[in-house]
Amino acid sequence: MNKKGKLIVFSAPSGSGKTTIVRHLLKQSELQLDFSISATSRDRRGEEIEGEDYYYLSASEFKNKIKHDEFLEWEEVYRDNFYGTLKTEVERIWALGKHVIFDIDVSGGLRIKRKFPKETLAIFVKPPSIDELKIRLKKRKTESDDKINMRVAKASAELATSPLFDKIVVNEHLDEALAQAYKMVDEFVNDKKKVK
């Protein structure tokens, strides 16, 4: 990989609000951020757009890219349901002279942090509670109760990993969470103070 910008990872259980936070930060042009579009083998949901929300690959295409070491990180989240970050995506953003922001699952976020410990700020977004998380997932109306229960069960395990992240944002009141996340990212990309 050529000239390195910084990597900002946002990870959280599904429904914690990380996507809302990431979208807000992307609108702050002074931060010089660009979104890392993940690749996935899952089906498109609703209004999702190829090359904007995800790069949609078949499971066999995904496995082929794994074989050719084309991913910075990847994971099989559920059977034949892969998510990953293509190396070309990070290179594309760094070539623009920008920092890469990720909206990524917990294991993927931690893998990036391990690979690039100095260049990465890993932020974990916590829901106020598991009950609140379940309410948010139901409000989306995008998945069956079984899928929601699966996500809630997974969330408990993901919450246990939060101490492995550099920073934690509790998303109880969105405005506060947005301000907190902005401050963390601004300090990191502008080296305002050393992030431990």
C-alpha positions as CSV (number, residue, x, y, z in Angstrom):
1,M,0.0,0.0,0.0
2,N,1.3,3.5,-0.9
3,K,1.0,6.8,1.0
4,K,-0.9,6.2,4.2
5,G,-3.6,8.3,5.5
6,K,-5.2,7.3,8.8
7,L,-7.8,4.7,9.4
8,I,-10.9,5.4,11.5
9,V,-12.8,2.3,12.5
10,F,-16.4,2.4,13.8
11,S,-17.7,-0.9,15.1
12,A,-20.8,-1.8,17.1
13,P,-23.5,-4.3,17.4
14,S,-26.1,-3.9,14.7
15,G,-28.6,-1.2,15.6
16,S,-26.3,0.8,17.8
17,G,-26.3,3.8,15.4
18,K,-22.7,3.6,14.1
19,T,-23.9,4.1,10.5
20,T,-25.7,7.4,11.5
21,I,-22.5,8.6,13.2
22,V,-20.3,7.7,10.3
23,R,-22.6,9.4,7.8
24,H,-22.5,12.6,10.0
25,L,-18.7,12.6,10.1
26,L,-18.5,12.1,6.3
27,K,-20.4,15.4,5.9
28,Q,-17.7,17.3,7.9
29,S,-15.4,18.2,5.0
30,E,-12.6,19.6,7.2
31,L,-12.0,16.0,8.5
32,Q,-11.0,14.9,5.0
33,L,-12.7,11.5,5.4
34,D,-13.9,9.1,2.7
35,F,-16.0,6.0,3.3
36,S,-14.5,2.5,2.9
37,I,-17.2,0.6,1.0
38,S,-17.2,-3.0,2.2
39,A,-17.7,-6.0,0.0
40,T,-20.4,-8.5,0.9
41,S,-21.9,-11.7,-0.4
42,R,-25.3,-11.0,1.2
43,D,-28.3,-9.9,-0.8
44,R,-29.1,-6.2,-1.3
45,R,-31.6,-4.8,1.1
46,G,-34.2,-2.2,0.1
47,E,-32.7,0.8,-1.6
48,E,-29.1,-0.2,-1.3
49,I,-26.9,0.7,-4.2
50,E,-23.9,-1.3,-5.7
51,G,-20.6,0.6,-5.2
52,E,-22.2,3.0,-2.7
53,D,-23.6,0.9,0.1
54,Y,-21.5,-2.3,-0.7
55,Y,-19.7,-4.1,-3.4
56,Y,-22.0,-7.1,-3.9
57,L,-20.2,-10.3,-4.7
58,S,-21.4,-13.9,-5.0
59,A,-20.1,-16.2,-2.3
60,S,-17.8,-17.8,-4.9
61,E,-16.5,-14.5,-6.1
62,F,-15.8,-13.5,-2.5
63,K,-13.9,-16.8,-1.8
64,N,-11.9,-16.3,-5.0
65,K,-10.7,-12.9,-3.8
66,I,-9.8,-14.4,-0.4
67,K,-7.7,-17.0,-2.2
68,H,-5.9,-14.2,-4.0
69,D,-5.3,-12.1,-0.8
70,E,-7.3,-9.2,-2.1
71,F,-8.8,-8.3,1.3
72,L,-7.4,-6.2,4.1
73,E,-9.8,-8.1,6.4
74,W,-12.8,-10.4,5.9
75,E,-15.1,-12.5,7.9
76,E,-17.8,-15.1,7.3
77,V,-20.4,-13.6,9.6
78,Y,-23.1,-16.2,9.0
79,R,-22.8,-19.3,6.7
80,D,-21.8,-18.1,3.2
81,N,-22.5,-14.5,4.3
82,F,-19.1,-12.8,3.9
83,Y,-18.1,-9.2,4.6
84,G,-14.7,-7.7,4.0
85,T,-12.6,-4.7,3.1
86,L,-10.8,-4.8,-0.3
87,K,-7.2,-3.5,-0.3
88,T,-8.0,-1.6,-3.5
89,E,-10.7,0.4,-1.6
90,V,-8.2,1.7,1.0
91,E,-5.7,2.5,-1.7
92,R,-8.3,4.4,-3.7
93,I,-9.1,6.6,-0.7
94,W,-5.4,7.2,0.3
95,A,-4.7,8.1,-3.3
96,L,-7.2,10.9,-2.9
97,G,-5.2,12.2,0.1
98,K,-8.0,11.4,2.5
99,H,-8.4,9.3,5.7
100,V,-10.4,6.1,5.5
101,I,-13.5,5.7,7.7
102,F,-15.0,2.3,8.3
103,D,-18.4,1.2,9.4
104,I,-17.5,-2.4,10.1
105,D,-18.3,-5.3,12.4
106,V,-16.3,-5.8,15.6
107,S,-13.9,-8.5,14.5
108,G,-13.1,-6.7,11.2
109,G,-12.5,-3.5,13.1
110,L,-10.1,-5.2,15.5
111,R,-8.3,-7.0,12.7
112,I,-7.6,-3.6,11.0
113,K,-6.4,-2.2,14.4
114,R,-4.0,-5.1,14.8
115,K,-2.6,-4.7,11.2
116,F,-2.2,-0.9,11.4
117,P,-1.9,-0.2,15.2
118,K,-0.5,3.4,14.8
119,E,-2.6,4.5,11.9
120,T,-5.9,3.3,13.3
121,L,-8.3,4.8,15.7
122,A,-10.8,2.1,16.7
123,I,-14.1,3.5,18.2
124,F,-16.8,1.2,19.6
125,V,-20.4,2.5,19.6
126,K,-22.4,1.1,22.4
127,P,-26.2,1.1,22.6
128,P,-27.6,2.3,26.0
129,S,-28.8,-1.3,26.7
130,I,-29.6,-4.6,24.9
131,D,-33.3,-3.9,25.3
132,E,-32.9,-0.6,23.5
133,L,-31.0,-2.3,20.8
134,K,-33.8,-4.8,20.2
135,I,-36.3,-1.9,20.0
136,R,-34.1,-0.2,17.4
137,L,-33.7,-3.3,15.3
138,K,-37.5,-3.9,15.3
139,K,-38.2,-0.3,14.3
140,R,-36.1,-0.9,11.1
141,K,-38.6,-3.5,9.9
142,T,-36.0,-5.0,7.6
143,E,-35.6,-8.4,9.2
144,S,-37.6,-11.3,10.7
145,D,-37.8,-11.8,14.5
146,D,-35.4,-14.8,14.2
147,K,-32.8,-12.6,12.5
148,I,-33.3,-9.9,15.1
149,N,-32.9,-12.4,17.9
150,M,-29.7,-13.7,16.2
151,R,-28.3,-10.2,16.1
152,V,-29.2,-9.5,19.8
153,A,-27.5,-12.7,20.8
154,K,-24.4,-11.7,18.8
155,A,-24.5,-8.2,20.3
156,S,-23.9,-9.5,23.8
157,A,-20.6,-11.1,22.6
158,E,-19.7,-8.0,20.7
159,L,-20.3,-5.7,23.7
160,A,-17.7,-7.8,25.6
161,T,-15.0,-6.7,23.1
162,S,-15.5,-3.0,23.7
163,P,-12.5,-2.7,26.1
164,L,-10.2,-3.7,23.1
165,F,-11.1,-0.5,21.3
166,D,-9.3,2.8,21.7
167,K,-12.5,4.7,22.5
168,I,-16.1,4.0,23.3
169,V,-19.1,6.2,22.4
170,V,-22.4,5.4,24.2
171,N,-25.2,6.3,21.8
172,E,-28.0,7.1,24.1
173,H,-28.6,10.7,22.9
174,L,-27.6,11.0,19.3
175,D,-26.5,14.7,19.4
176,E,-24.0,13.9,22.3
177,A,-22.8,10.8,20.5
178,L,-22.2,12.8,17.3
179,A,-20.3,15.5,19.1
180,Q,-18.2,13.0,21.0
181,A,-17.3,11.0,17.9
182,Y,-16.4,14.3,16.0
183,K,-14.0,15.3,18.8
184,M,-12.3,11.9,18.9
185,V,-11.8,11.8,15.1
186,D,-10.8,15.5,14.8
187,E,-8.1,15.0,17.5
188,F,-6.8,11.9,15.8
189,V,-6.6,13.0,12.2
190,N,-5.2,16.4,13.2
191,D,-2.8,15.0,15.8
192,K,-4.2,17.4,18.4
193,K,-3.2,15.1,21.2
194,K,-1.8,11.7,21.3
195,V,-4.3,8.9,21.2
196,K,-3.1,6.1,23.4
